[in-house]
Amino acid sequence: MSLLTRSFLISSFSVFVFSTVSLAVPGENHNLLLSRTGSDEAVVRSDAANLLKKYGSGESVSRLRQLTQDTDWRVRFDAVKTLGRLAEPTAAETIEPLVSDPMPHVRMISVWALYQIGDASTVPSIIQTVQDQDRQVRSMAQRALKNLSGTIQDRSIEEWTAWYSQNKDLIASDWGQQ
């Protein structure tokens, strides 16, 4: 069986399993998804990470934080995306190092998630990605910083750093931090 065929079958099975999850008992759904995060198949782990957004429990967040360290970039991507959707404040410290991930998709979603979470202490990491080698990562960083600052034009890393130095207390209070 070719790798492509195997991936398709696993993905199809995963979709089937997770589409039938919604018909089961809610607590059992959560437990099933949590168990799927430990699968040997990356696509199953990735799907489970993506679907855990329905559950904001501490156990889900803990498992998602673990998945941000997965060897497969797609799993890291989905785990970070779900943590961003949950706007889970405790996840910022886990996500922040991923702005330097080898995969540009993971770096981009990490910038987005940090903005969604709203931890002012992570703004310097977002600023650093303004000069990322990948255009999409740079674009996401600029978009996040423009939304945060209320400006409409891109700035250099030096300009964003100066802006942050002048406004970090305001940023923290806007995001509800002290």
N, C-alpha and C positions, 0 to 999 in steps of 0.2 A: 504494500500500500504506500502510495507516495505521501510525502510530507504534507502537500497541499490537501490531498483527500483526507488525511488523518485530521488536519486542522479543521477542515470543513465539518467533518463528522463530530468532532469534539465540540465545536462551536454550535452546531445544530442541536446536539444533545443538551448543551448548556442552556440554550434558549428554551428548549422544551422543558427542562427541569425548572428553570426560573419562571417560565410562564405558568407552570402548574403550581408554583409556590403560592401564588396569590389566591388559590382555591383552598389552601390548607388553613389550619389554625394559626393565628398570628404569632404566638410564641414559638411554635414549631418552625414557622418561616424564618424567624430570626436565628434560631439555632441551626437550621439547615444552611443558611447563608454563612454563618460563622464557621461552620464545619467546612464549607466549600473554599474558604480562604486558605485552607491548608492543602488544597489539591495539588497533585503533581503536575497538573496541566495549567499553564499560564493563563490560557483563555478563560478557564473556569474561575481562577483566582481573580482575574480582571473583572469578569462579570459579577462576581460576588461583591467585590469592592464597589462597583458602580451601583449595585442594588441596595447596599447597606445605607444609602442616603435616606431610606424610609424609616430607619431606626436611629435615633439620636442618643442611644444609651451609651454609658461609659464603656461597656464591653465592645460595642461596635467601634467606637472611637479608638480604643486601645488596639483592636485588630487592624484598623485602617492605618494607624501609626506604624505598626509593624510592617504592613504591606508597602509603605513608602520606601522600605529598604530592600524590596524584592529584587532579584537578579534580572527580571524581565521588565523592560522599560514601560510596557503597556500596563502592567500591574501597578507600577509606581504612578504612572499617569492617572489611572482611574482612582487610586487611593487618594492622591492629592486633590483631584477634582471633587471627589465626594467630601473630603474634609473642608474644602472651600465652600461647597454648597451648604454644608452644615454650619459654616462660619464658626467652627470650633476653636475658641481662643487658645486652648491648651495645645493645639496642634502647630501653632506658629513656630515654635522652637524645633519641631521635627521637620517642618517643610522648608524653613529658611536655608539650610545647607543645600537643598535641591535646586536652588537657583544656579548652582554650579554643576549640575548633573551632566554627564557626557551626552545625553540625548536632548536635543533642542525642544522637543515636544514637552518633556518633563520640566525643563527650565521655564518654558512659557506658561504652563499650567501652574507652576509654583509661584510665579509672579502674580498671576491672577488670583490664586488662592490666598496669598498673603494680603492682597488688597481686600478681598472679601472678608477675611478674618478681622482685619482692622487693628492690628497691633502696631502702634507707632514705632516701636523699637526695631521693626523690620524694614522701615523705609530706607535706611542706608543700603540694605541688600537689594532692594528694588532699584535704587539709583545705580548701583554697580552694573545692573543688567542693561542699562541704557547703551553701553558699549559692547554688548554681547556680539559674537561673530554671526549669529543668526538674525536675519531681518525680522522674523516674526516675534522673536523674544524681545528685540529692541522695541518693536511696535507695541507689544503688550506692556512693557515697562513705561513707555511714554504715555500710553493711554491711562494706565493706573495713576501715574503721577499727575497727569493733567486733570483727571477726575478729582484727585485729592486736593490739588492746588487751586482748581477752578480756572486754570489758564487754558488757552486754546492752541498754543503753539508748542512744538517740541523745543527742548532745551538740551544743552550739553551736560555732561556729567558734572562739570564744575558749576554750572548755573543751578542744577538741581541740588548739589551739595550745599551751595550758599543759601538757597531757598530753604532747605531743610534746617540748616543751622539757625536761621532767623525765625522759623515757624514751628520748631519741634514741640514746644509747649502747647501751642494752639492745636496742632495735629492731635496730640494726646488728649486734649480736652474734647475736641470734636469727636474722637473715637471713644470717648467715655473712660479715659484712663487718667491716672494721676501722675 
